[in-house]
Amino acid sequence: VWAAGALGVLVLTAAAASLSGSATVAPATARNPHEAASAAASDLPSDLPTLNEHAYRAILEGDLTAAMTFVERARQLDPDDLDVQVNVCALRLAVGMADRAEAGLDAVLAARPDHLRARLWKGLVRARLGDREAAERAWREVAERDPEGMEGAHARTLLAHPAPAGEPLAP
């Protein structure tokens, strides 16, 4: 678990699952997954910041089906939005595409080096790829730049709970 300030505790099962390779996609409720997504699309928020936050929370909760629905809608509104791109990268990591996730995060960080969520996930990618030193550098930077925020809290938790050698990192 990662502390989420005064809001209590936020369980990051998607991050843990993505690093251990056990992320799952929740089953669709309709016969056809596209029907479920179309039915859900009518209930989606229409503003980009809300879509991005819903997508990110779904990723953290391990609900990759919902996350993909929110991300697709957000991409329709603004495919170049950096927060959308970070969510896409988090999904890529969750399904085992660490190299593609890293390339996308590098692009976000090139455009905006102070993007804390991108830097946090870059650390998760580096940890997944076995580069604990680079992961810790990224998390230390996030923790220093965001002493009171959610990403900083997440980074401090990751730094405080190192994985044993040879095992996947799981917050």
N, C-alpha and C positions, 0 to 999 in steps of 0.2 A: 504494500500500500504506500501511497505517497500522500503526505499531508497537503491539504488544500486550504491553508490558512484558517480563518475563522469559520469557513464553511464546513469544516469537519474533515473527514478522510475520503479520499478519492481512490478507488481501486483501479489500478491500471492493468487489467487483465490482457488487453490487446498488446501492450508493450511487452509484457512478460511472455505472452504466448508467441508473439512474433520472434522473440529472441530464442525461445526454446523450440520453435518450429511447430507449435501445436495450435496455431490460430485456426478457428473454424468459421465457416460462413453459416449463419442462421438460415434455416429453410424458409422458403417463401410460403405465404399463406394461401395463395391462389394456385391453381393447377399449373399455370404457366408463370414463370418468374417475371416475364415482361408484363403480364396482367397485374401482378402484385405491385410492380414498380409504377405502372400507369395509374392504378388506383391510389397509391400513396402520393403520387405527384400532385394530385389536386389538393392535398393537405399540407404540402411543403410551404415553408416560409418563402417570401418572395424577395427578401433582401439578403445580399451577399454576406454581411457579417454574421447574421443569424444562421444561415445555411452552413457557413464555415464552422461555427461553434457547435452546431448539432452534429456535423460530420466528425469533428474532432472528438466530441464526447462519445459518439458511437464507436469510433476507433478504440478509444480507451476502455470502453465497456466490452470490447470484443464482438460487437454486432457489425460485422463487416458488410452484411447485406444493406442495413440501414445506412451505414457510412457511404457505401457506393452510391446509394440513391441520392443522398444529400450532395455528395461531391459532383455527381453528374449534373444535377440541377445548377449547382454553383458554377460549373464549367460552362454551362449554357449561357449564364449571365456574363461571365468574364473569365475566359480561359487563361488569361495572362495574370490573374490575381495571384500574388505570392502566397497568400494563405491557402488558396485552393491548391497551388502546387505542393505546398508542404503536406497537405492532407493526402494528395495523390501519392507522395513519396512514403508517407506512413503506411498507406494501404499496400504499396509495393513491398515494403519491408515485411508487413504482416503475412504476405503470401510468398515470401522467400526470394524476392527479387532485390536483394541488397545492393547489387551493383547499379541497377537502374534507379533505385531510391537514392543512392549516393550521388549519382550524376545529376539528378533533379535538385537535390539539396544544395549541391555545389553551385548550380545555376541561380538558385534563390539567394544564396549567400554572396555570390558575385554581384547580384543586383542590389542587395541590401545586407551588408555585412553585420548589421546589428539585429537581424531577425532572430530573436531568441529561441523561438520554437523550432526553427530550422536548425539552429546550432545544437539544440538538445537532441533532436532526431539524428543529426549527423553523428553525434556521440553514440547513439544507439546502433546506428549502422556500423560504425567502426568497431564497437564491441561485438556485434554479430559476426563481423569479418575477422575477429581475433586480435584486433589492435587495441588492447585495453589502454595503453598509454595515450593514444590519440583520443580515445573516448573520454578518458579522465580530463584531458586538457580542455576538451569541448565543454564538459560539464562544469569544470572549475570556472571557465569563462562565463557561462550562463549564470552560475551561482553568484559570481561577483557583480555582474551587470544587473541582476534582478534579485536583490537581497530580500525584498518583501513580496515578490510575485509568485505565481503558480509555477512558472518554468524554473525559477530559481529554487523553489522548494523541491521540485522533482529532481533537479540536478544534485542538490545536496543529499537527497535520499539515495540516489544512485552511487554517489561517491562514498557514502557511509556503509554501503552494503555490497562489498566486492564479491564477485562469484569466485568459487574455488577454481584453481587452475584446471583447464580442460573442460569446464562445464559452461553451458550458456549462461549469460547474464540475465537475471530476472529480478526486477525491482520488487 
